Amino acid sequence: MNLVPETCESNDAIVEIGATEAVQQHYSRHVVAAKPVSQRKLDFEHSRPRWLRECMAEATGVFYYVFPGIAAIASFTLNTTSEEGQALGVPVFGSLFQIGWGFAIGIAFAIITCAPTSGGHFNPAITICFAIWQGFPWKKVPHYIFSQIFGAFVAGLLMVGMYWPEIQRFKAESIASGRGLVYNGGPASILCTFPNANQTNLGYLFLTEFFVDSFIGIVIWANLDPANPFVSPTSAPFAIGLAYGVMVWGFADIAISTNLARDLGTRIVAAIFFGGESFTYLNYSWIAILVNVPATIFATGYYEFLMRDSLSTIGKGHAVHEGGEEGLMRHITNTGQIETGAANALRNNQSSSDEYNLGKRE
């Protein structure tokens, strides 16, 4: 009998305190309060070497990026070659579209999960570019690169273990057909990139890899530019991941790698299980492993020299002039930024007045 009055009182209370506060009170009643952080936990976290945390974050991030991508490749390749897939004439599970999304979302998850700890490089070329352009310590570069390659290696091992029965069947079928184990679409290609049998011109393969890696490099550098008004910290992981996905959709059918660590780490696994031809097939492996570095340096250099606006970065509070406020004012005075800004303001005011007067006359 008292339901109505109680409901009315509850509704009145919600109106009085506001919807937001009511929702907050609701959740506070149903969510367990956070456990207080103990001094023991703080001491343990403080005792961990910084370099170890960074290495683990880089290795874990590359794992998060590589594992879903090569798992999508395994699903596509193994099910296409299965009896069911051959009977249907189409892939049972997967496509290049699925593979692109596997890498794209994997990269986004890697950045979200591990970038707060290590900075989220996940690519030796990006680490080198940070050292060249952004002051990243060169002494950290070797253990970052080793961790990235190790993360891809672990991802390859785990994927092989999870798909082992299917891979073994595919190996037997591939050997019986006389095709071997290392070729595009073969067992080894689940792990790393191989060109098509008719792609014997290494120059074309080089240019394809260079363009794809440069495209991705510019997108990454633009997303990391604090002066870029179109990218927020919450959208950057998905924008970067989508850049990888777009390149997979466009060029995976003609052999691309996109990342030294992703290719070398999994290529070592391929060599373990499918033979040393994984490194010698059509003399291609050096392109997949090494071209990413000069291409990314070129891309980030292109952005730094032709597109970077450091004054805007300083103006938004994301950087400071090496000479402090005096150095900044000296630069503005020497380059005429103040006079130019005033002239632009006057022109804008004049144009606004003209438009206003024109409107009045009409």
Residue pairs with C-beta under 8 A, 6 or more apart in sequence:
13 22
14 22
17 25
51 140
51 143
53 117
53 118
54 117
54 118
54 119
54 140
54 143
54 144
54 147
55 118
55 143
55 144
55 146
55 147
56 117
56 147
57 114
57 115
57 117
57 118
57 120
58 114
58 118
58 121
58 122
58 144
58 147
58 148
58 151
59 147
59 148
59 150
59 151
59 154
60 110
60 113
60 114
60 151
61 110
61 111
61 113
61 114
61 115
61 118
61 120
61 122
61 151
62 110
62 122
62 147
62 148
62 149
62 151
62 152
62 155
62 261
62 262
62 265
63 110
63 151
63 152
63 154
63 155
64 106
64 109
64 110
64 113
64 114
65 103
65 106
65 107
65 109
65 110
65 122
65 259
65 262
66 106
66 151
66 152
66 155
66 156
66 262
66 265
66 266
67 106
67 155
67 158
67 159
68 102
68 103
68 105
68 106
68 109
69 99
69 102
69 103
69 106
69 262
70 155
70 156
70 159
70 190
70 191
70 266
71 102
71 159
71 162
72 94
72 98
72 99
72 101
72 102
72 103
73 94
73 99
73 102
73 189
73 190
74 159
74 163
74 166
74 167
74 190
75 93
75 94
75 98
76 91
76 93
76 94
76 95
76 96
76 98
76 99
77 94
77 170
77 185
77 189
77 190
78 163
78 166
78 167
78 170
78 190
79 85
79 91
79 92
79 93
79 94
80 91
80 92
80 94
81 170
81 173
82 92
82 166
84 92
85 91
85 92
96 248
96 249
96 252
96 253
97 249
99 248
99 252
100 244
100 245
100 246
100 248
100 249
100 252
101 245
103 241
103 244
103 245
103 248
104 238
104 241
104 242
104 244
104 245
104 248
105 241
106 241
107 122
107 237
107 240
107 241
107 244
108 237
108 238
108 240
108 241
109 237
110 120
110 122
111 120
111 122
111 236
111 237
111 240
111 241
112 237
114 120
114 122
115 237
118 144
119 130
119 136
121 127
121 130
121 144
121 148
122 148
122 259
122 261
123 148
123 259
123 260
123 261
123 262
123 292
123 296
124 144
124 145
124 148
124 149
124 259
124 260
124 261
124 292
124 293
125 213
125 217
125 259
125 260
125 292
125 293
125 295
125 296
125 297
126 217
126 220
126 296
127 136
127 140
127 141
127 144
127 145
127 148
128 141
128 293
128 296
128 297
129 217
129 221
129 296
129 297
129 300
130 136
131 137
131 138
131 141
132 297
132 300
133 300
133 301
133 304
145 260
145 261
148 260
148 261
148 265
149 260
149 261
149 264
149 265
150 265
151 261
151 265
152 261
152 262
152 263
152 264
152 265
152 266
153 265
153 266
153 268
153 269
154 265
155 265
155 266
156 191
156 265
156 266
156 268
156 269
156 270
157 269
159 190
159 191
160 167
160 191
160 269
160 273
163 190
167 187
167 190
167 273
170 187
171 181
171 187
171 274
174 180
174 181
174 186
174 187
175 181
179 186
180 186
180 277
181 187
181 188
181 274
181 275
181 277
182 188
182 189
182 194
182 270
182 274
182 275
182 277
182 278
182 281
183 189
183 194
183 197
183 281
184 194
184 195
184 196
184 197
184 255
186 194
187 273
187 274
188 194
188 270
188 273
188 274
188 275
188 277
188 278
191 266
191 267
191 269
191 270
191 278
192 257
192 263
192 266
192 267
192 270
192 278
192 288
193 255
193 256
193 257
193 263
193 284
193 288
194 255
194 281
194 282
194 284
195 205
195 254
195 255
195 282
195 284
196 254
196 255
199 205
199 254
199 255
199 282
200 282
202 283
202 284
202 287
205 255
205 284
205 287
206 287
206 291
208 251
208 254
208 255
208 256
209 255
209 256
209 257
209 258
209 287
209 288
209 291
209 292
209 295
210 291
210 294
210 295
210 298
211 295
212 247
212 251
212 256
212 258
212 295
213 258
213 291
213 292
213 295
213 296
213 299
214 295
214 296
214 298
214 299
214 302
215 243
215 247
215 299
216 243
216 244
216 247
216 258
216 296
216 299
217 295
217 296
217 298
217 299
217 300
218 299
218 300
218 302
218 303
219 239
219 240
219 243
220 240
220 243
220 300
221 299
221 300
221 303
221 304
222 228
222 231
222 303
222 307
223 231
223 236
223 239
223 240
224 236
225 231
225 303
225 308
225 313
226 313
226 316
226 318
226 319
227 309
227 312
227 313
227 316
227 318
231 239
244 258
247 256
247 258
248 256
248 258
255 284
255 288
257 263
257 287
257 288
257 289
257 291
257 292
258 292
259 292
260 289
260 290
260 292
260 293
263 285
263 288
263 289
263 292
264 289
267 278
267 279
267 285
267 288
267 289
270 278
271 278
271 279
278 285
279 285
310 319
311 331
311 337
313 319
314 320
314 321
314 328
320 328
321 327
321 328
321 331
323 330
331 337
332 338
